[in-house]
Amino acid sequence: ISRYSTQKNRHNTPGQLEFKKFCRYCRKHTTHHEI
């Protein structure tokens, strides 16, 4: 599991964030979930 930090407004996005971002350890795009 790779760490990716971001800021989010809980009023605008009440659900969990999910990004398709590049994981430099896996060297491919993976889904980054909010922890």
Secondary structure by P-SEA (a helix, b strand, c coil): cbbbbbcccccccccbbbbbcccccccbbbbbbcc
